[in-house]
Amino acid sequence: MSLEEGASSPEPDGGPSSPSVPWHFKLMVVLAALYVGWRLVQMIGWIIDWLANRF
């Protein structure tokens, strides 16, 4: 038996199995994306306000 044959348990389609990602990691990624998106909206609003009051 070679190392390649028993190194990982293959999926039914023949590909190697990968560990599943925990649900709380997915939740944190979604929350971080929402936070960064909201901060971008705030920054755009701040820039528009700054430009409007400058001229």
HELIX and SHEET records of a PDB file:
HELIX    1   1 LEU A    3  GLY A    6  1                                   4    
HELIX    2   2 TRP A   23  ARG A   54  1                                  32    
END                                                                             
